[in-house]
Amino acid sequence: MENRPASKSGTGNFDVESRQIMPQLAPDVWDLLWDGTVIPAHPLALNQERRLDERRQRALSRYYLDAGAGGIAVGVHTTQFEIRDPRHGLYEPVLSLAAEEMLRYEDRTGQRRVRVAGIAGPTNQAVREAAVAKVLGYDLGLVSLGALGETDNDGLIDHLKAVGDVIPIFGFYLQPSVGGRPLEYSFWRRAVELEAMRAIKVAPFNRYLTHDVVRAVADGGRAHDLALYTGNDDNIIFDLLAHYRFEEPDGPVLGFRGGLLGQWAVWTQKAVEMMDEIKAMRRAGESPGPTWYVKAQQLTDANAVLFDFANAFHGCIPGIHEVLRRQGLLEGLWTLNPAETLSPGQVEELDRIYRIYPWLHDDAFVEANRDRWLSG
């Protein structure tokens, strides 16, 4: 391991320098993760025949990169888990397209981006996916454990070790309603001891379970070398503003460095602006004013519509697609699973949040650049 100066605990500010760069993860990638960034979960662009629309798939990647996202996550829930079905065979092609666009962006700008590949399925499948991602140049594997069913903690840890032998791990607590499984504190306390674990996306949509993960990171001595990212789309701003301390008066202060979110698959430029403002507050040691608490509730209201909370998240992927369709980035709402559709009333609710929260959307930015993204 390469040593870096230890950060001081007990300062009340978690925006401190990382203590270590773990092996296998490029230092520039780690620095970007630790600084905190916006990582959108990449949707899948299909045509009317429900086949990959390569032009629009590339356009989405270009949108996220030009909007200022620090990385892209591909092959995750928002990309549709069905891409792994042999009938579609889209896992490698979709990851390849995004990797190509990230490389082109880096060659053009000189700015490194974080490549995150979704890893799913039982261990044999997960290891194969990790190998594909590694060959394509991905930095980390976001490991979903939903397919492991009733596997005990020993089995889950063995699974992570097998994947971590291939690619650094972005841990993932996915809410059960969209394919995850319960993961208690005892699991996370062991998981954070894995050297391959570099970051964790915390997305149980539950304050108590979120608390379990952060506490495990603190108790495992990883407060300064494991990056926490919020995936709690229902609580984005509050997560990014929160500070955690589990031992007074001198315990380390922890917080979420950034976010890896389906919410940030839309209105990405505005998400980047918001993230930049929050990071500036951190660095200045400032407390958020009342405006941030208002924004937090407004974003949660918008996400409830986008993710279709009223109908148990049935329309979460079509909700994302509908926003991108309105912006002209997608042609339609097609998914690999024809049963995934907008719920009754969801369109009207999207109209409502567009009308009352204009600060959230980046329609003007997309309008100014869309033709270039689609033609490149």
N, C-alpha and C positions, 0 to 999 in steps of 0.2 A: 504494500500500500504506500501511496505517496502521502506524506504527512503535510498538513497545513496547520496554521496557528489555531489553537483551541479557542473556541468562542467562550466568552464569559457568561456563566449562568447567573440567574437572579437579577438581571437588569430590567426585567419587565418588558423587554423588546425581543421578539424572536427573529428580527431581521438582522441576523449576524452571519458571519462567514462560516462556511462549512469547515469541519475539522479534518475531513479526509475525502479523498477521491478513491472510491472503491475500484478494484481491478476490473478490467474488461470494458468498462464504460469510458468512452472518450472524455477527456477532461473538459472539452468545450461543451459537450452535451450535458455533463454533470453541472457545470457552471450555469447553463441556461435553465436547467431544471430547478436548481437551488435558488436562483434569482427569482423564479416565479414567472409563469407564462400561461398563455391561453393555448390550449390544445383542443381543437374541435374534434368531435367524433364524426368521421366522414360518412355521409350517406352513400347510397348506391343509386346511380342513374340508369334507368331502364327505358327502353322504347315501348311502343304500344304492344309489341309481341313479347314483352317481358324479357328481352335480351339486353345485354350490356350496351349502353349508349356511350361509346368510348369518348366521343367529342365532349359530351356534357360531363362525363366523369372527370376528364382532365380539367374542364372549366371550373368545376367545384374546387379542385385542389388549388388551382391558380387563384381563385377568389380567396381562399383561406390564407394563402401565403402572402398575397398582396395586401390583405387586410391587416397583416402584422402578427398573425398567429406564430407562436414559437415552435410549433410542431403540428403534426397531424396523427390521429389514431385511426387505423384502418383495420377492417376485419372484426369490428366490435359490434355491439348490439345495433347501433344506428346503421351500420353497413348491412345488417340483416344476417343472422346466423346461418340462414339457408344457403349462403354462397358456398358453404362447405359440402352441400349435397352433391353427390356425383352426377346427378341429372343436370346440374348447372355448371359445376366445375369452375367456379369464379374466384376461389380464394387467391390463388397465385396471380391470375390476371389483374385483379383489382389492386392487390398490394403492389404489383409491378408498376401499374400506371401511376399510382401516387408516389412511389419511390422515384420514378423518372422525373416527375414534375418537381419534387423537392430538390433533386440533384440539379436540374436546370435553374431553379431559383437560386440555389447556392452558388452556382457558377456565374450567374448574372450579377448577384449582389454581394457575394463574399460572406453572407450571413448563414451560419450553420443552423439547421432546424432539427428538431427531435423527431425521429421516426419511431412510432409505436405501433406494433402489430398485435391485433387481437389473437389470443391463443385459447382454444376451447377443446372440449371433448375429453374422452378418457386418455390415459397417459400416452399410449402409443400414438394416437392422433395428435395430441398436444406436442409431443416431441417432434413429430414430422412437420407440423406447422411452424414450430420454432426454427427448425432447420431451413425451411423455405424462407422465412422472414430474415434469418441471418444472411443467407446467400444474397437476398435482395437488398441488403444494406440496412436493415432495421436495427435500431439501437436497443430496444427493450420489447419484451413480450408482456402484454397485459393479459394475465392468466385468469380466465373465468373458471370457477370451480363448480358451476351449476350441474354439469353432466356427471359429477361424481356421486350424486345422490346421497346415500346414507354412509358413504365412506367415513371412517373415523379419522381423528386428527393425525394418527400415525400415517395413514394412507394419504391424507392430503399433503402432509409435509414431504413424504416420499415423492409424490407427484411434482411438487414445486422443485424439489432437488433435481429431478430428472430434466425438467424444463430448464432450470438454472444452469445445468451443465452445458446447455447449448447457447442460451442468450440471457442477458441480465433480465431480472424480473421486475415488472411493474405490478405489484400486488393489486387485487381487485376485490372489493366487497360489493357485489351487485345485489340489489334488492330482489327478493324471491319472486315478486309479482311479474318480473320480466326475465326470469330465467336464472336467478341466483339461488343461494341457499344460506341458511343461518350459519354464522361463523362466530363463535364465542371468543371471549377474551383469551382463554387458554390456548386456542389455536393461534391467534395473532401474536401472543407472547412468544411462542416457539417460531413462528414464521419470520419475525423480525431478526432472529438470530442467524438466518440464512445469509451467507455472504453475498449471494446473487441478488438478494432483494435490495433494490436501489430506491424504489418509490412505491407508494400505495395510493390507489384511487379509492376513496372512501365514499361509497354510494348506496348505503342501506336505506336512505330516506328516513332516518330514525336517529334522534339525538342520543339516546342511550347507547345504541350500537356504534355510532360514530365515536362516542366517548371511549368505548372499549378499545378501539384501534389506536387512538391517540395515546391512551394510557399504556398500552402494550409497547408502543414505540419508546415512550419515556422510560418505562421500567426495564426495557431491554437495552438501554444505553445507546439508542440510535437517534437521539434528539438532534444531533448535528451532522449526521451522514445518511439520513434517509428522508427523502422529500415526500411530504404529504400533499396530495392533490384532492380537492373536493370533486366528488361526482354527485353530490347531493343537489340536484337541479332545483329542489324545492327550497333551498336554503343557501344559495350561492354567495351572496354578499355577506351574510352573517358569518359563514364559514371563513371567508377571506379576511374578515375583520377580527375574528376570535383569537384570543390568546389562552393557552392552557398551561397550568402548572399543577403538579401533583405532589409536590413536597415543599413546604414552606419552612424557612424563608428563602432558601437558596437553590431550590430545584430548578432545572432548566425550563425555559419558557418555549412552548411549541406552538405552531400554527400551520395553517395550510399555505403552502408556497404559491400555488396557482390552482388551475382547474382543468380537468379533462372531462368534457361535458357534451352531451347531445344538444343541450340548449345552445351551446356555442357553435353548432352547425348552421345556425342562422344568425343574422345580425352581428356577424363576427367582428366587423370593424368597430362597432360600438362596444363590444365586449373587450376588445384590446384597449380602447380608450379608458374604459372603466378600470381595467386591471392596472394600467399605467398610473392612474390617479391613486389607487389604493397603495401601490408600491411606493409612490412618492410620499404618501402620508407615513408609511412605515419608516422610511429612511429619515424623515424629519422628526420622528417620534411624536407625531400629532395624533390626537384622538379624533374619530369621525364625528362630524356635526350631525344635527338632526336630519339634514337632507339625505344622508346615507341610509338612515333607518327608513325613511319614506321610500327611497329607491329600492331597498331590499324587499319591502312588501310588494311594491309594484312589479318587480321582476318575478317574485313568487306567483303573483296573480297571473301574469302572462304565461309562466311556465305551466301552471295548472291547465290552461287552455291548450297550449302547444302539445303537452304530453297527455292530454285527455284524462286528467285525474278523475273526473266525474264518472268515467266509464272504465275504471280500473286499468287505465293506460292503454286501452285497446287501440286508440288512434294516435299513439305517440309518434310512430314513424311517419304515417301519412300527414300528421300535423306539421312535422318538419318539412316534408315534401311540399305541402301546400304553400308555405311561406316562400320556398325556393321557386315554386312554379309561378307565384305571383310576381316574383322578381325577374322571371324569364330565364333562370338558370336551369330549371328542369322543365321538360315538356309536359309531364303529367305526374300522377300520383302512383304509378304502378309499382308494385312490390312483387317479390318472388312468391309470396303467399297471398293469393287472391282474396283471402278472407280479411286481410289487413286493410281497413278502409277508415275514412273519417267517420266519426260518430255523429248521430243526429244532433244538430245544434252547434257542432264544433266550428263550422264555417262562420256562423253568426258571432260566436264568441271571439274568433280571430279578428273579425271586423271590429269588435268592441275594443280589444286591446290595441289594435293599430290606431284607433281613433283617440283613445284617452292617454296612451303612453308613446307619443311620437319620438321621445328621446331614445327609445329602445331600438328602433330599426334604422338600417343603413341603406335604404332604398336609393338615395341619391348617389352614394358611392358605387353601388352595383350598376345603376343605370349608366354611369360614366365609363365603366370598364367592361361591361358584360360582352359587348361585341368582340373586343380584343381577346377576352378569355375564351370565347367560343370559336374564334377563328385561328387561334395559335396552334 
